[in-house]
Amino acid sequence: MPRDKKIVYEDAEVIVALAPRDEELPDMVLETIKEKGRPMMFIELVKEFSGIAGEDRLRRAVNHLLALGRLVEFPDGSLGLPGMKYVPRRTKRRRRRRMPRLMTDIVGEEKVYYRPPMQ
């Protein structure tokens, strides 16, 4: 996962950072899979992003990447990059494939959610 966080407040005991926006999640998912170097199950992605993004937001990002063709779902349900080597796991095969859908809110113009106060 990207290590650059948008820090709002930092203290000796507490660091407050902004959560990633929906537009940033697909790139973070791709970067996480690249760092692992192997296909990942969706459950592994959920654990990796716990506390950062919810399961629904992560599912939307994965489906968006599948629709764009930047992510591939293998027969066992693992998610990998198109050029990645598929090694079958000893897990249960996925019965239903994911539905590739574009995230309509990130296809349009860029939104600005937070602007730091002027000092």
C-alpha positions as CSV (number, residue, x, y, z in Angstrom):
1,M,0.0,0.0,0.0
2,P,1.2,3.5,-0.6
3,R,3.0,4.9,2.4
4,D,2.3,8.6,1.7
5,K,-0.6,9.6,3.9
6,K,-2.4,12.9,4.0
7,I,-1.7,13.9,7.5
8,V,-4.1,16.5,8.9
9,Y,-2.8,16.6,12.5
10,E,0.3,15.2,14.1
11,D,1.1,15.0,17.8
12,A,3.6,13.1,19.9
13,E,0.8,10.6,20.7
14,V,-1.7,10.8,17.8
15,I,-1.5,11.1,14.0
16,V,-4.7,11.9,12.2
17,A,-4.7,11.2,8.4
18,L,-7.3,11.3,5.7
19,A,-8.6,8.0,4.3
20,P,-8.1,7.5,0.6
21,R,-10.8,8.6,-1.8
22,D,-12.7,6.3,-4.1
23,E,-10.6,7.6,-7.0
24,E,-7.4,6.6,-5.3
25,L,-8.4,3.0,-4.2
26,P,-8.0,1.3,-7.6
27,D,-4.4,2.4,-7.9
28,M,-3.7,1.4,-4.3
29,V,-5.1,-2.1,-5.0
30,L,-2.9,-2.5,-8.1
31,E,0.1,-1.3,-6.1
32,T,-0.6,-3.8,-3.3
33,I,-0.9,-6.7,-5.7
34,K,2.4,-5.6,-7.4
35,E,4.1,-5.5,-4.0
36,K,3.0,-9.0,-3.1
37,G,4.1,-10.3,-6.4
38,R,1.4,-13.0,-6.6
39,P,-2.4,-13.2,-7.1
40,M,-4.3,-12.3,-4.0
41,M,-7.7,-13.5,-2.8
42,F,-10.3,-10.7,-2.1
43,I,-10.3,-11.6,1.6
44,E,-6.5,-10.9,1.7
45,L,-7.2,-7.5,0.2
46,V,-9.9,-6.8,2.7
47,K,-7.4,-7.6,5.6
48,E,-4.7,-5.5,3.9
49,F,-7.0,-2.5,3.7
50,S,-8.7,-2.9,7.1
51,G,-9.0,0.4,8.9
52,I,-8.3,2.2,5.6
53,A,-11.2,1.4,3.4
54,G,-14.4,-0.6,3.8
55,E,-15.2,-3.9,2.1
56,D,-17.8,-2.3,-0.2
57,R,-15.5,0.5,-1.4
58,L,-12.8,-2.1,-2.0
59,R,-15.2,-4.3,-4.0
60,R,-16.2,-1.3,-6.1
61,A,-12.5,-0.6,-6.9
62,V,-11.8,-4.3,-7.8
63,N,-14.9,-4.4,-10.1
64,H,-13.7,-1.2,-11.7
65,L,-10.3,-2.6,-12.4
66,L,-11.8,-5.8,-13.8
67,A,-14.0,-3.7,-16.2
68,L,-10.9,-1.8,-17.4
69,G,-8.9,-5.0,-17.8
70,R,-6.1,-3.9,-15.5
71,L,-7.0,-6.8,-13.1
72,V,-7.7,-10.5,-13.9
73,E,-9.8,-13.0,-11.9
74,F,-8.4,-16.5,-11.9
75,P,-10.5,-19.6,-11.7
76,D,-10.0,-20.0,-8.0
77,G,-11.2,-16.4,-7.4
78,S,-7.8,-14.9,-6.8
79,L,-7.1,-11.5,-8.4
80,G,-3.9,-10.7,-10.2
81,L,-2.3,-8.5,-12.9
82,P,-2.8,-9.6,-16.5
83,G,0.8,-10.8,-17.0
84,M,1.0,-12.6,-13.6
85,K,1.6,-16.4,-13.5
86,Y,-1.4,-18.3,-12.2
87,V,-0.6,-21.0,-9.6
88,P,-3.7,-22.9,-8.4
89,R,-4.2,-22.9,-4.7
90,R,-5.8,-25.6,-2.5
91,T,-8.8,-23.4,-1.8
92,K,-12.4,-23.8,-2.8
93,R,-13.2,-22.5,-6.3
94,R,-15.3,-19.5,-6.6
95,R,-18.9,-20.3,-7.8
96,R,-19.8,-16.9,-9.1
97,R,-17.5,-14.6,-11.0
98,R,-17.3,-10.9,-10.1
99,M,-19.2,-8.4,-12.2
100,P,-16.9,-5.9,-13.9
101,R,-18.4,-2.4,-13.5
102,L,-16.9,1.0,-14.0
103,M,-17.0,3.4,-11.1
104,T,-19.1,6.2,-12.6
105,D,-18.1,8.8,-10.1
106,I,-14.4,8.6,-11.0
107,V,-14.9,8.6,-14.8
108,G,-16.0,12.2,-14.8
109,E,-14.3,15.3,-13.5
110,E,-12.0,15.3,-10.5
111,K,-13.6,16.2,-7.2
112,V,-12.0,18.1,-4.3
113,Y,-13.2,16.8,-1.0
114,Y,-10.8,18.5,1.5
115,R,-8.9,21.7,1.4
116,P,-6.6,22.5,4.3
117,P,-7.3,25.8,6.0
118,M,-5.3,28.8,4.9
119,Q,-2.8,29.9,7.5
